[in-house]
Amino acid sequence: HSTRRGGERYVNVYRSQAEVYAEQLAALDREMEAIDVEVGVRSIFDEITRGAKPLVGHNCFYDFLHLYQTFYDDLPENISEFKSSWLQLFPQTLDTKYLAEGHELLVGLQPPGTLKALCDFMAQAASSTQGTPGGPVPVSFEVNNLSSSEYRLPFDPSPEARASPSSSSSAPSQAEEADEAADASHEAGFDALMTSCVLVHQLSQILGKKRLGWEQLDFGPLRKRMPDDARRSLSEALPLSVNRIRLVRAQPNMVNLSGRDEADMSRHFLMSGYPPSWKKWDLMKVWSPLWVGLSYVDDTSCWVIARNEADAVSIQRIYRMIEEPPFRLISYDEHRASQDKLGALAGGDAAAASPRQGS
């Protein structure tokens, strides 16, 4: 019988027809296993859709586009069609990067932006503030590894893990070298583990500040509740965070999958010329008590994004009240007008420098 293995074709000689059947069945089993692997990933997403459970990522807009194109359909022609199709599959989506940078109860922590740094930061913040009034709700983790992987929690908050002997040597300890060797950052499975840990810690912080318990958070779909039912869905507990996905190097810097596009630039202001030493908290304090979003341009400029029209008016009022502000603030329309003017001047200069035909 002629068989194919990899890219080569062979002639196999069998002693009986039973051996032929056995080899054909083994080949069929291998094909079915390969199909199960592919279908297995899709079946996970189908279960999430069936239960209307939240889909969580970190800085995940491109990941969601890739997921949709890989398992469901070609990407639609425009963002509105994509949002409509996406919400039919995943009505509750969370981006832990947007939560870290945009939720009013988390932004004051000044968390870092990268996934691993954010995971370590949130775990350490939970460990250091556990038990304080308004502190995070207690959480515990259990990691069950698959046979093909050996992941450890990115940060072990136990007292034994935090205790370390004092040493004047700058050489890394064996434990530190082991941690570095075990660092699986950017592996898909480990990044998924870190993302889930980040979300749990973020929710723990938010629930603690709102004086809510885990039992009051419902991870299922929106549903009608009895008047005495104290539970809240994610959409009710995080009304300004669910289905908001962070965009990178774009204005606006977020896409709202469940509502109108955040393209209303009347709430965007360009803040420029402030000292390069200013950190995120320094910028946030300027507009206190308002909560604003920030999207950095460079070390001395950023976009300040108001949550609504009333806050946009208040931002302009606060700026006018500051005597000799150490920065400049202009609206998006003013910024566009200045850019158009510069473009027109550049075009005029180019036209003046170009020789006329026939001259």
N, C-alpha and C positions, 0 to 999 in steps of 0.2 A: 504493500500500500504506500502511496505517496502522501507525505505529511509535510507541514510547514512549521518550522520552529524559528521564531524571530523573523529575520528577512531571508532565511535560507530554506530551500526545499530538499527533503531527503526521501530516500526509498527505504522503508522499514520492512523487515521480514518478520512475520509472526508465526508462532508454532501452531496456533489454532485460531478459529474464528472467535472464540471467547476472549482471547487476548486483544483482538482487534476491537471488539465491543468495549472492553475495559479501557483501552486507550482513548477511544472516542468519548466515552463517558467522562474520563478524567479531563479531556480537553474541554468538554462542555461545562464541567464544574468550574474550570479555570475562567472560562468566559463569563459564567454567571457570577462568580466572585468579583470580577472586574466591574460588571454592571452594578452589583450591589454596592460597591464602593462609591460609584458615581451617584446612584439613586439614593444612597444612605445620607449624603450631604443634603440633597434636596428634601428628603423626608423630614429632616430636622426643621427646615424652614416651613414646610407644610404644617408641621405640628404647631409651630409658633403662630402661623396664620390661623389655624383652626381654633386655637384657644385665645386668639387676640392678645397674646402676650407681648410685652415690650421687646423690641429689638434694640440692642445697645452696641455702640461703637465709640471709638475715640478718634476725633478728627476724620470722620468717616464718610464724607460725601462721595469721594471717588470710590471708596469701597462699596457703597450702596449702588452706585451706577454699575460697577463691575458685577456685583451680585445679580442685579436685575438682568443685565445683558447675558450673563452666563446661564442662569437657571430659568428665565422666564421669557424674555422677548427682546427684540432689538430696541434700542433706546428710542423713545419718541422724538418727534421733530422739535418740540419745545418743552420748557420746564412745566408749563401748566398741565400738559398731557401726562408727563412723568409723575407729577404729584398726584393726579387723580388715580393713575394705575397703581402707584406705590401704596397709597392709603387703603386701597382694596386688599392689599396683601398684608401690610403692616400698619395698622392704625395708630400704634404708639411707638415712637422712635425716640431714643435718647442719645445725645452726643456728650460724653463725659468732658470733652475739652470745652464745649460751649457752656456746660454747667459750671465748670471751674472758673471760667472767665466772665460768665454772665449772670449767675444767680446771686442775688443781693446778700444771701446768707453765707456764701462761700468766697466771694471776691475779696472780702476783708482779710481772709487768711493769706492772701497773696501767694497762691499756689504756683508752682512752676508749670511750664507748658508741655514738656515732653512726657510721654506716658510713664516710663519707668520712674523718672524723678517725681511725677505727680503721685504715683502709687506709693512710693516710699514716704513722701511728704504727708499724705493723708493718713497713712498708718501711724506715723510718728505723732501727728497732731491728735489723733484719737487716743493714743497711749498717754500723752502728756496732759490731756484735759478730761480724761475719764473721771466721772464722779463729781465734777464741778457743776454748779447750777447752770442750766442751759447748755451743758456739755453734751457730747454725742451719746446717742442711745447705744448701750452695749451690743457688741456683735462678736460672733465667733466664726471661725473658718475651719473647714475640713476639706483637704485635697485628696481625691482618690485618683491616683495615676493609672493611665492605661499601661498595658504591658510594654508598649513601644516607647514610653516616655517616662521621665523621672523629674517632675517639676516640684519645686519647693516654693512656699509662699515668699514673695519678694521681700517681706519684712516680718520678722518674728518679734511680736511685741512682748514676749514673756520676759520676766525679770532676769531669767537665766541667760537669755540671748543678749539682753542689754548690758549685763555685767561683764566687764572685761578688765583684766589686770592692768594696772598702770605700768607704763614702760616708757623710757626716754628714747628708745630706738625708733627710728623712722621706717625701718624695714617692715613690710607687711607680714602679719601673723599668718600661721597656717590656716586659721579660720577665714581670714580675709582672702587668702589665695584660693581657698575652696569656694568661697562665695563668688569670686570672679570667674572661676572655672565653670561654676554652675549657672552663671548668668546666661539665660536663653532669650534675652531681649531680641525682638524682631522675628522670632519664630512665631508662626501664626497661633499655635496652641498656647504658648506662654503669654503672648500679647493679649489673647482672649482672657486668660486667667487674670492678668493685671487689670484689664478693663473692668472685669466683674468686681474685683476687689476695690477699685477706685469708686465705682458706682455705689457699692454697699457703704463705704465710708462717707461718701457725699450725702447719701440719704440719711445716714446715722447723724451727721452734723445738722442737717436741715430739720429732721424730726426732733432732735434734742432742743434746738432753738425754738421750735414751735410747740414744745411740750407735748409731743405726740409719741405713741409707742408703735412698735413694729406691727402689732395686731390691728392697728387702725389704718394700715396702708394696704390697699387692695391692688394686686398686680394684674388683675383681670380687666375686662373691658368696662366701659361706662355702663352703668345700669341704674334703674330706679331703685331708690332705697326708702326704707321706712323712716319716719321722722326721728326715731330713737336710734337709728343706725349711725354710729360715730365713724365708721370706716370711710376712707376717701380713696378714689382711684388715683393713679399717677397723674392723670390729666387735671384732677382737682387739686392735688397736692403741689403740682409743679405746673401751673397754668401757663407760665411764660417760658417754659423750658422744653416741654414735650413737643416733639416734631420740629424743633429748631436745630439746625445743623450748621456747624461752623464752616465758613468758606475761607480759604487761604488766599492772601494777596488779592482781595477783591473788595469792591464797595458796591452794595452793602456787604458786610462781612458775615452774613448769615442768611440761610434760606429757610423760610417757614413752609414746611411741607403740608401743613393743614390749614393754611390761611392765605391771605393775599401776600404777594411778594413784598419783601421789605425794601422795595425800590422807592419808597417815599423819601426822597433825599432832603425834604424840608426839615427833617429831624437830625441831619448830619451837619456838623460844624468842624472846620479844620482849625485845630489849635497848633500854633507853630511858634518857634522861637523861645521856648522854655528851656531852662538849664538842662544840659545832657545828663546831669547827675540825678534828676528827678526820676523816681520810681513810680510804679503804678499807683501806690497808695498816695503819693504826693499829688498826682493828677486827680485822683478821686476826691481828695479833700477839698480841692478848689471848688467843686460843684456840690459839696455837701450842703444841705441834707438830701439833695437829689441823688438818685442812683443813675449812673450813666454807663453806657458801654464804651469801650475803647478799642480802636483799631490802629496799630502803630504804622507810621510811614517811615520814620527814621528816629535817630536818638533825640531829636528836638521837635518832632511834630507827630501828631496823631489825629485821627478822626474821633470826635466826641459824638456819641449817638444817644439821643434822648429816647425814652421809652414811649412817649406820646406827645401830642401837640402842646399840651399844657406845660410839660417839662421843657420843651423846646423854647417856649416863651420865657420860662424861668431862667434857662441858661443864658439867654441874651440879657436878661435883667441883672443877673449876678455879675456878668462881665462888665456891664456899664457901671456897677456899683464899686468895682475894684479900682482903687486909686493907683495909677501907674502900674498896671499889670505887667508882669515879667514875661508876657507872651502876647501873641496876636490871635484873635478869634474872628473867623469869617464864616458866613453861611456857605452851603454848597453852591447856591446860585452865584454868589460873589466869586467863589473859586472858579466856577465854570466860565464866568464872564472874563476873569483875568487870563485864564488859559486860552480862551478864544481870541482875546486881544493880542496875546503873545504870538499865537499862531498866525493871525492876520499880519502882524508886523514882520514875522519871519518870512511869510509869503511875499510881502511887498519888497523886502530886501532882496529876496531871491530873484524876483521879477526885474528889479532895477539892475541887478548884477548880470542878467542874461542879455547878450547882444541881440538886437532886433534883426529879423531876417531881412536881407537886402541892404543892410547898412555897411 
